């Protein structure tokens, strides 16, 4: 990428600080105005208030030094570059999906050019064959996913301009999905640049990292390219606690700072772009603490989940470590207790990480789930295919969780602000539903199971005939769900009843003769769909809604 001139002298990075409780660096001065941008706005002259957001170019170009620009979720198709003229804070909206900034295939300049300040919580992409997703000229880039098509040797995901005050990228994923280009390039002969907890991966003829700065440091980072993992052709680069292959290292301006590893990282599904780490990856717990590292990973989860930080953009989450003051029971013990039908307490399981508001679920749109024990699967809406659910994942409402052989921890929005509420599930396939209304009830609908062998599955009888028929129906269980919430707003939907829970541990059995709801703690309001009545079921009692 030595031919590319992206304009502007690199600005000195301003002092790094935390932005609210997100744990990202901030170069923008405090006390500035806050402006809002929307993907659907066409306002190019307004004040960019939260109630009336602006078109994104206007929101950025008219910002003063120290201002904050909040980018609302959505797809921003850009036919011209977004260019900051002064240091600002540019970030996605807290508790919402990352905005997607997409540079047009004809765009010959970076999708985003940032000068100092902070860029955070954004998906930035270039669709141009020789395009650049991000040009970071000083300041801090944090919690970013950067993607380049990489159809030309000039293409790249990120270019960092080293600066006298130091340029920092942390907790970010950079990818070149094509066959050529440099994934991350550090430029300029003076100043310094630092990469901490960055995952940079590229295709067949790519370099994952290329350095041309006088002083560059990479730490807790993963580099996997096709031609080179690391190209230290000019300036000077020091790498420590990072993952790259020595055989794919070129250039003499390199210092091995120690604790680097060459064994390939184990990603969940690299072919489909999922670069979360598997439990057995050598990068788990292999990093080092650094004051320049963020306090949360790319998902917004706590950066240190085990005895040491992980290497890479994501932190492999250990159940019970996020915010629980007492250790969680062993996953095997938990799974065995459920599988044997023994009521199990959840008091020592991990609580919702309330100190990481960046991962708030979106009311009526998204929820989070992770497998705590066993083998969990998920089917996304419209895909008709189940895939593994190994790590804490944001999922769209309407997804189906397969908890038949797993204990799943999930949390959804309790209110319009996205306050998390948690539940634990085992034993059945369930579809998670939630309407974006004032009454944000999360609905857990049992699904799957074969009722075809149940006797008497024809038209329903009535009166004495129905009573006699029930006596001869099988109580065979077709599907069973164990669940517990923590004073959330959840309903479970069986074949014949709907149970609204109240801080409860309960079980729902869909049997051939009806739906049994059994309560182990708390209470459940069961709505019998055949009799059209509500029945309050308290601890150690049950109710059967016959079909």
C-alpha positions as CSV (number, residue, x, y, z in Angstrom):
1,X,0.0,0.0,0.0
2,X,3.0,2.3,-0.4
3,X,1.4,4.1,-3.3
4,X,-1.7,5.2,-1.5
5,X,-1.9,8.8,-0.3
6,X,-4.9,9.3,1.8
7,X,-4.5,13.1,2.5
8,X,-3.8,15.1,5.6
9,X,-0.9,15.1,8.1
10,X,-1.5,12.8,11.0
11,X,-2.7,14.8,14.0
12,X,-1.4,14.2,17.5
13,X,-3.7,11.9,19.4
14,X,-5.4,13.5,22.4
15,X,-5.3,12.0,25.8
16,X,-7.1,8.6,26.0
17,X,-9.9,8.2,28.6
18,X,-12.9,6.1,29.2
19,X,-16.1,6.9,27.4
20,X,-18.8,6.4,30.0
21,X,-18.7,2.8,31.2
22,X,-17.8,1.3,27.8
23,X,-14.1,1.1,28.4
24,X,-13.1,2.7,25.1
25,X,-10.5,5.4,24.6
26,X,-11.6,8.9,23.9
27,X,-9.6,11.7,22.3
28,X,-12.5,14.2,22.1
29,X,-12.5,17.0,24.7
30,X,-15.3,16.9,27.2
31,X,-18.1,19.4,27.2
32,X,-18.7,19.5,23.5
33,X,-22.1,19.2,21.8
34,X,-23.7,15.9,21.0
35,X,-25.0,15.4,17.5
36,X,-27.1,12.5,16.0
37,X,-27.0,10.9,12.6
38,X,-29.6,8.6,11.1
39,X,-29.4,6.3,8.1
40,X,-32.8,7.5,6.9
41,X,-32.3,11.3,7.5
42,X,-31.9,13.7,4.5
43,X,-31.5,16.7,6.8
44,X,-28.3,18.5,5.7
45,X,-28.8,21.8,7.5
46,X,-30.3,21.0,10.9
47,X,-28.8,20.9,14.4
48,X,-28.7,17.1,14.5
49,X,-30.7,16.7,17.7
50,X,-31.7,13.3,19.1
51,X,-35.3,14.1,18.2
52,X,-34.3,15.1,14.6
53,X,-31.1,13.4,13.6
54,X,-29.2,14.6,10.5
55,X,-27.7,13.0,7.4
56,X,-24.4,11.5,8.5
57,X,-22.1,13.7,6.3
58,X,-23.7,16.8,7.7
59,X,-23.5,15.5,11.3
60,X,-19.8,14.9,11.0
61,X,-18.6,17.7,8.8
62,X,-20.3,20.5,10.8
63,X,-19.1,19.1,14.2
64,X,-16.7,21.3,16.2
65,X,-13.6,20.0,17.9
66,X,-14.6,18.0,21.0
67,X,-18.2,17.3,19.8
68,X,-19.7,13.8,20.0
69,X,-21.6,12.4,17.0
70,X,-23.9,9.5,17.8
71,X,-24.6,7.3,14.8
72,X,-27.9,5.4,15.0
73,X,-28.1,1.8,13.9
74,X,-28.7,1.1,10.2
75,X,-27.0,0.7,6.9
76,X,-25.3,3.9,5.6
77,X,-24.5,3.5,1.8
78,X,-21.9,6.1,1.1
79,X,-21.0,7.4,-2.4
80,X,-18.6,9.9,-0.9
81,X,-16.2,9.6,2.0
82,X,-16.9,10.6,5.6
83,X,-14.2,13.0,6.6
84,X,-13.6,14.5,10.0
85,X,-11.9,17.9,9.8
86,X,-11.3,18.2,13.6
87,X,-11.0,15.7,16.5
88,X,-14.4,14.5,17.5
89,X,-15.9,11.4,19.1
90,X,-17.8,9.3,16.5
91,X,-19.6,6.3,17.9
92,X,-22.4,3.9,17.5
93,X,-25.4,4.3,19.9
94,X,-25.1,2.7,23.3
95,X,-27.0,-0.5,23.7
96,X,-27.8,-0.8,20.0
97,X,-26.5,-2.7,17.0
98,X,-23.4,-1.3,15.4
99,X,-24.1,1.1,12.5
100,X,-22.9,-0.3,9.1
101,X,-20.9,2.3,7.1
102,X,-20.5,0.9,3.5
103,X,-18.3,2.6,1.0
104,X,-19.5,2.4,-2.6
105,X,-17.6,0.3,-5.1
106,X,-16.7,3.4,-7.0
107,X,-15.3,5.2,-4.0
108,X,-11.6,5.9,-4.4
109,X,-11.0,7.4,-0.9
110,X,-11.5,5.8,2.5
111,X,-15.0,5.1,3.7
112,X,-14.1,7.0,6.9
113,X,-11.2,9.4,7.5
114,X,-10.8,10.2,11.2
115,X,-8.4,12.8,12.5
116,X,-7.7,12.4,16.2
117,X,-10.5,11.9,18.7
118,X,-12.3,8.6,19.0
119,X,-14.0,6.2,16.6
120,X,-15.9,3.4,18.3
121,X,-18.7,0.9,18.0
122,X,-19.0,0.9,14.2
123,X,-18.9,-1.6,11.3
124,X,-17.0,0.1,8.5
125,X,-16.7,-1.5,5.1
126,X,-15.3,-0.7,1.6
127,X,-16.8,-2.4,-1.4
128,X,-14.2,-0.8,-3.8
129,X,-11.6,-3.2,-5.2
130,X,-8.7,-0.9,-4.0
131,X,-10.7,0.7,-1.2
132,X,-9.8,1.5,2.4
133,X,-12.4,1.1,5.1
134,X,-10.7,3.4,7.8
135,X,-7.9,5.9,7.7
136,X,-7.2,6.7,11.4
137,X,-4.9,9.7,11.7
138,X,-4.2,9.9,15.4
139,X,-6.6,9.3,18.2
140,X,-8.3,6.0,19.1
141,X,-10.2,3.4,17.2
142,X,-12.1,0.9,19.5
143,X,-14.7,-1.8,19.1
144,X,-14.6,-1.7,15.3
145,X,-15.2,-4.3,12.6
146,X,-13.4,-3.2,9.5
147,X,-13.9,-5.1,6.2
148,X,-12.3,-4.6,2.7
149,X,-13.1,-6.5,-0.5
150,X,-9.4,-6.7,-1.3
151,X,-9.7,-7.1,-5.0
152,X,-6.5,-5.1,-5.6
153,X,-3.1,-4.9,-3.9
154,X,-4.0,-1.4,-2.8
155,X,-7.0,-2.5,-0.8
156,X,-7.1,-2.6,3.0
157,X,-9.3,-2.6,6.1
158,X,-7.4,-0.1,8.2
159,X,-4.6,2.4,7.8
160,X,-3.2,3.9,11.0
161,X,-1.2,7.1,10.8
162,X,1.4,7.1,13.5
163,X,1.4,10.3,15.5
164,X,3.6,12.1,18.0
165,X,1.0,11.6,20.7
166,X,0.4,7.9,19.7
167,X,-2.4,6.3,17.6
168,X,-4.3,3.5,19.2
169,X,-6.5,0.7,17.9
170,X,-8.0,-1.7,20.4
171,X,-10.7,-4.5,20.6
172,X,-11.2,-4.5,16.9
173,X,-11.5,-7.0,14.0
174,X,-10.0,-6.1,10.6
175,X,-10.5,-8.3,7.5
176,X,-9.7,-8.4,3.8
177,X,-12.1,-10.9,2.4
178,X,-10.5,-10.9,-1.1
179,X,-7.2,-12.3,-2.3
180,X,-5.0,-9.1,-2.2
181,X,-4.2,-6.1,0.0
182,X,-2.9,-5.2,3.4
183,X,-5.3,-5.8,6.2
184,X,-3.8,-3.2,8.6
185,X,-1.0,-0.8,7.6
186,X,0.8,1.5,10.0
187,X,2.2,4.5,8.1
188,X,4.4,7.6,8.6
189,X,8.0,7.8,9.6
190,X,7.5,9.8,12.9
191,X,5.4,9.1,15.9
192,X,4.1,5.9,17.3
193,X,1.1,3.5,16.9
194,X,-0.2,0.7,19.1
195,X,-2.5,-2.2,18.4
196,X,-4.0,-4.0,21.4
197,X,-6.4,-6.9,21.2
198,X,-6.8,-6.7,17.4
199,X,-7.6,-9.6,15.1
200,X,-6.4,-9.0,11.5
201,X,-7.0,-11.7,8.9
202,X,-6.8,-11.8,5.1
203,X,-7.0,-13.9,2.0
204,X,-4.4,-15.7,-0.2
205,X,-2.1,-12.8,-1.2
206,X,-2.6,-10.5,1.7
207,X,-0.4,-9.2,4.5
208,X,-2.2,-9.1,7.9
209,X,0.0,-6.3,9.2
210,X,2.5,-4.0,7.5
211,X,4.5,-1.4,9.5
212,X,6.2,1.7,8.2
213,X,6.2,3.8,11.4
214,X,9.3,4.6,13.5
215,X,7.7,3.1,16.6
216,X,4.9,0.5,16.5
217,X,3.8,-1.9,19.2
218,X,1.4,-4.8,18.8
219,X,0.1,-6.7,21.9
220,X,-2.5,-9.3,22.6
221,X,-3.2,-9.4,18.8
222,X,-3.8,-12.1,16.1
223,X,-2.3,-11.7,12.6
224,X,-3.1,-14.2,9.8
225,X,-2.4,-13.3,6.2
226,X,-1.9,-15.2,3.0
227,X,1.6,-14.0,2.0
228,X,2.7,-12.5,5.3
229,X,1.3,-12.3,8.8
230,X,3.7,-9.5,9.7
231,X,5.7,-7.3,7.3
232,X,8.2,-5.1,9.1
233,X,9.7,-3.6,6.1
234,X,10.4,-0.1,7.5
235,X,10.4,1.8,10.8
236,X,10.4,-0.4,13.8
237,X,7.8,-2.9,15.1
238,X,7.7,-4.7,18.5
239,X,5.3,-7.6,19.0
240,X,4.6,-9.3,22.3
241,X,1.8,-11.6,23.6
242,X,0.6,-11.9,20.1
243,X,-0.2,-14.7,17.6
244,X,1.5,-14.9,14.2
245,X,3.7,-17.4,12.3
246,X,7.5,-16.7,12.3
247,X,7.7,-18.3,8.8
248,X,5.2,-15.6,7.7
249,X,7.3,-12.7,9.1
250,X,9.4,-10.6,6.8
251,X,11.5,-7.5,7.3
252,X,14.4,-6.7,9.7
253,X,12.9,-3.9,11.6
254,X,11.3,-6.2,14.2
255,X,11.8,-6.9,17.9
256,X,10.3,-10.0,19.5
257,X,9.0,-8.7,22.8
258,X,8.4,-12.2,24.1
259,X,5.4,-14.5,24.8
260,X,4.4,-14.6,21.2
261,X,2.8,-17.8,19.8
262,X,2.7,-19.4,16.4
263,X,0.1,-22.1,16.9
264,X,-3.0,-21.4,14.9
265,X,-5.8,-19.7,16.8
266,X,-9.0,-21.7,16.9
267,X,-12.0,-19.6,15.7
268,X,-15.6,-20.6,15.9
269,X,-16.3,-20.3,12.1
270,X,-13.6,-18.4,10.3
271,X,-15.0,-19.4,6.8
272,X,-18.2,-17.6,7.7
273,X,-16.6,-14.6,9.4
274,X,-17.0,-15.7,13.1
275,X,-13.7,-15.0,14.7
276,X,-14.7,-15.6,18.3
277,X,-12.3,-18.0,20.0
278,X,-13.1,-21.6,20.8
279,X,-12.5,-22.8,24.3
280,X,-9.4,-24.8,23.2
281,X,-7.8,-21.9,21.3
282,X,-4.2,-21.2,22.4
283,X,-5.0,-17.5,22.4
284,X,-7.4,-17.9,25.4
285,X,-5.9,-16.5,28.6
286,X,-2.6,-15.9,26.8
287,X,-2.4,-12.1,26.8
288,X,-1.2,-9.6,29.3
289,X,-2.8,-6.7,31.1
290,X,-2.1,-3.3,29.6
291,X,-3.4,0.2,30.6
292,X,-4.0,0.9,26.9
293,X,-6.3,-2.1,26.6
294,X,-10.0,-1.6,26.7
295,X,-12.1,-2.9,29.6
296,X,-14.5,-4.7,27.3
297,X,-14.0,-6.7,24.1
298,X,-15.6,-6.3,20.6
299,X,-18.9,-7.7,21.9
300,X,-18.9,-5.3,24.9
301,X,-18.2,-8.1,27.3
302,X,-15.6,-7.9,30.1
303,X,-12.1,-8.0,28.7
304,X,-10.7,-10.4,31.4
305,X,-12.9,-13.4,31.8
306,X,-10.3,-15.8,33.0
307,X,-6.9,-15.6,34.7
308,X,-5.5,-13.3,32.0
309,X,-6.8,-11.4,29.0
310,X,-7.2,-13.3,25.7
311,X,-5.3,-12.6,22.6
312,X,-7.5,-11.1,19.9
313,X,-10.6,-8.9,19.5
314,X,-12.9,-11.2,21.4
315,X,-12.7,-12.5,25.0
316,X,-13.8,-16.1,25.5
317,X,-16.4,-15.8,28.3
318,X,-16.1,-18.2,31.2
319,X,-19.5,-18.8,32.9
320,X,-19.5,-17.3,36.3
321,X,-16.6,-14.9,35.8
322,X,-18.4,-11.8,34.4
323,X,-20.1,-10.5,37.5
324,X,-20.8,-13.4,39.9
325,X,-19.2,-13.1,43.3
326,X,-19.4,-16.9,43.8
327,X,-18.2,-19.5,41.4
328,X,-20.7,-21.2,39.1
329,X,-21.3,-24.9,39.5
330,X,-19.4,-27.1,37.1
331,X,-21.1,-27.3,33.8
332,X,-21.1,-31.1,33.9
333,X,-22.8,-31.1,37.2
334,X,-25.4,-28.6,36.1
335,X,-26.1,-30.6,32.9
336,X,-26.4,-33.9,34.8
337,X,-28.8,-32.4,37.3
338,X,-31.1,-31.2,34.5
339,X,-30.8,-34.4,32.5
340,X,-31.8,-36.5,35.5
341,X,-34.8,-34.3,36.1
342,X,-33.5,-33.0,39.5
343,X,-34.6,-29.4,40.2
344,X,-31.4,-27.3,40.2
345,X,-30.8,-24.0,41.8
346,X,-29.4,-21.2,39.7
347,X,-28.1,-18.9,42.4
348,X,-24.4,-19.4,41.5
349,X,-24.8,-19.0,37.8
350,X,-23.5,-15.8,36.1
351,X,-25.6,-12.7,36.4
352,X,-26.2,-10.3,33.5
353,X,-23.1,-8.2,33.0
354,X,-24.7,-4.9,33.9
355,X,-21.3,-3.2,33.9
356,X,-21.2,-3.7,30.1
357,X,-24.1,-1.6,28.8
358,X,-22.8,-1.8,25.3
359,X,-24.4,-5.3,25.0
360,X,-27.9,-4.3,26.0
361,X,-30.5,-6.3,23.9
362,X,-32.6,-4.2,21.5
363,X,-36.2,-4.2,22.7
364,X,-38.4,-6.3,20.4
365,X,-35.4,-7.0,18.0
366,X,-32.5,-8.8,19.6
367,X,-31.5,-11.0,22.6
368,X,-28.4,-12.8,23.7
369,X,-27.7,-16.4,24.4
370,X,-24.8,-18.8,25.3
371,X,-24.5,-22.4,26.1
372,X,-23.4,-23.1,29.7
373,X,-23.3,-26.8,29.4
374,X,-23.9,-29.4,26.7
375,X,-24.3,-28.8,23.0
376,X,-26.6,-25.9,22.1
377,X,-27.7,-25.0,18.6
378,X,-29.6,-22.1,17.1
379,X,-31.7,-21.6,14.0
380,X,-31.9,-18.0,12.8
381,X,-35.2,-16.8,11.2
382,X,-35.5,-17.9,7.6
383,X,-32.4,-20.1,7.5
384,X,-33.9,-23.5,8.2
385,X,-30.5,-24.6,9.5
386,X,-29.2,-25.2,13.0
387,X,-25.6,-24.1,13.9
388,X,-23.6,-24.4,17.1
389,X,-24.0,-21.7,19.8
390,X,-20.6,-21.9,21.5
391,X,-20.2,-18.2,22.7
392,X,-22.4,-15.4,23.9
393,X,-24.1,-14.3,20.7
394,X,-26.5,-11.5,19.8
395,X,-29.5,-13.1,18.0
396,X,-32.6,-11.7,16.3
397,X,-35.9,-12.2,17.9
398,X,-37.6,-15.1,16.2
399,X,-34.5,-17.3,16.5
400,X,-35.0,-20.9,17.7
401,X,-32.7,-22.3,20.4
402,X,-32.1,-26.1,20.6
403,X,-31.7,-26.7,24.3
404,X,-32.4,-30.4,24.2
405,X,-28.8,-31.3,25.1
406,X,-27.7,-28.1,26.6
407,X,-28.2,-25.5,29.4
408,X,-28.7,-22.1,27.7
409,X,-28.3,-18.8,29.4
410,X,-30.2,-16.0,27.6
411,X,-31.1,-12.5,28.3
412,X,-33.5,-10.1,26.6
413,X,-34.8,-6.6,27.1
414,X,-37.0,-6.0,30.1
415,X,-38.0,-2.4,29.1
416,X,-37.8,0.1,26.3
417,X,-34.3,1.2,27.5
418,X,-32.9,-2.4,27.0
419,X,-32.5,-3.3,30.7
420,X,-31.4,-7.0,30.6
421,X,-33.4,-9.8,32.1
422,X,-32.1,-13.3,32.3
423,X,-33.4,-16.8,32.0
424,X,-31.9,-20.3,32.0
425,X,-33.4,-23.0,29.7
426,X,-32.9,-26.8,29.2
427,X,-34.6,-29.7,27.5
428,X,-36.6,-28.4,24.5
429,X,-36.4,-26.4,21.3
430,X,-37.8,-23.0,22.0
431,X,-38.5,-20.0,19.8
432,X,-37.8,-16.6,21.4
433,X,-40.3,-13.9,20.5
434,X,-40.8,-10.3,21.7
435,X,-42.9,-7.5,20.3
436,X,-41.6,-3.9,20.5
437,X,-44.4,-2.7,22.6
438,X,-44.8,-1.0,26.0
439,X,-45.4,-4.4,27.6
440,X,-42.1,-6.0,26.7
441,X,-42.9,-9.6,27.6
442,X,-40.4,-12.2,26.3
443,X,-42.2,-15.2,24.9
444,X,-40.5,-18.6,25.0
445,X,-42.5,-21.0,22.8
446,X,-41.8,-24.7,22.9
447,X,-41.4,-26.2,19.5
448,X,-40.5,-29.5,17.9
449,X,-41.5,-32.9,19.1
450,X,-43.7,-35.5,17.4
451,X,-47.3,-35.6,18.5
452,X,-48.4,-37.8,15.6
453,X,-48.2,-41.0,17.7
454,X,-50.4,-39.6,20.5
455,X,-53.8,-41.3,20.6
456,X,-56.9,-39.3,20.0
457,X,-55.3,-36.4,18.2
458,X,-58.4,-35.8,16.1
459,X,-61.3,-33.4,16.8
460,X,-61.7,-32.5,20.5
461,X,-64.6,-34.0,22.4
462,X,-66.7,-32.1,24.9
463,X,-68.5,-32.8,28.2
464,X,-68.6,-36.3,29.6
465,X,-67.1,-37.6,26.4
466,X,-64.1,-35.4,26.8
467,X,-63.6,-36.6,30.4
468,X,-63.8,-40.2,29.4
469,X,-61.4,-39.6,26.5
470,X,-58.8,-38.0,28.8
471,X,-58.8,-41.0,31.0
472,X,-57.6,-43.1,28.0
473,X,-55.0,-40.6,26.7
474,X,-51.4,-41.2,27.2
475,X,-49.4,-39.0,29.5
476,X,-46.3,-39.5,27.4
477,X,-44.2,-36.4,27.3
478,X,-43.5,-35.2,23.8
479,X,-41.3,-32.2,24.9
480,X,-40.2,-30.8,28.2
481,X,-38.6,-27.5,29.2
482,X,-36.9,-26.7,32.5
483,X,-36.5,-23.0,33.1
484,X,-35.7,-20.3,35.6
485,X,-35.8,-16.5,35.5
486,X,-34.8,-13.8,37.9
487,X,-37.9,-11.6,38.3
488,X,-38.1,-11.0,34.6
489,X,-41.0,-10.7,32.2
490,X,-41.2,-14.1,30.6
491,X,-44.0,-16.3,29.3
492,X,-43.7,-19.9,28.2
493,X,-46.0,-21.2,25.5
494,X,-46.9,-24.9,25.6
495,X,-49.4,-26.6,23.3
496,X,-52.4,-26.0,25.6
497,X,-51.4,-23.3,28.0
498,X,-49.4,-20.1,28.5
499,X,-47.4,-19.6,31.7
500,X,-46.5,-16.1,32.9
501,X,-43.7,-16.5,35.5
502,X,-42.9,-14.4,38.6
503,X,-39.2,-14.9,39.7
504,X,-39.6,-18.6,39.3
505,X,-38.1,-22.0,38.6
506,X,-40.6,-24.1,36.6
507,X,-41.1,-26.9,34.2
508,X,-43.4,-27.2,31.2
509,X,-44.3,-30.7,29.8
510,X,-46.2,-30.9,26.6
511,X,-47.8,-34.4,26.9
512,X,-50.2,-36.3,24.7
513,X,-53.1,-35.4,27.0
514,X,-52.2,-31.8,27.6
515,X,-49.7,-29.3,29.0
516,X,-48.4,-29.7,32.6
517,X,-46.8,-26.8,34.4
518,X,-44.9,-27.6,37.5
519,X,-43.5,-24.9,39.8
520,X,-40.4,-25.5,42.1
521,X,-40.1,-21.9,43.4
522,X,-42.0,-18.7,43.0
523,X,-45.3,-18.8,41.2
524,X,-46.7,-19.0,37.7
525,X,-50.0,-17.8,36.3
526,X,-51.2,-20.4,33.8
527,X,-53.7,-19.5,31.2
528,X,-55.7,-22.6,30.2
529,X,-56.4,-22.1,26.5
530,X,-59.2,-24.6,26.3
531,X,-61.1,-23.5,29.4
532,X,-60.2,-19.8,28.9
533,X,-59.3,-19.3,32.6
534,X,-56.2,-18.3,34.6
535,X,-54.8,-20.5,37.4
536,X,-52.2,-19.4,39.8
537,X,-49.7,-22.2,40.5
538,X,-47.4,-21.8,43.5
539,X,-44.2,-23.6,44.5
540,X,-44.5,-27.4,44.8
541,X,-47.8,-27.5,42.9
542,X,-48.7,-28.2,39.3
543,X,-51.5,-27.7,36.8
544,X,-52.5,-29.6,33.7
545,X,-54.3,-27.8,30.9
546,X,-55.9,-30.7,29.0
547,X,-56.3,-30.5,25.3
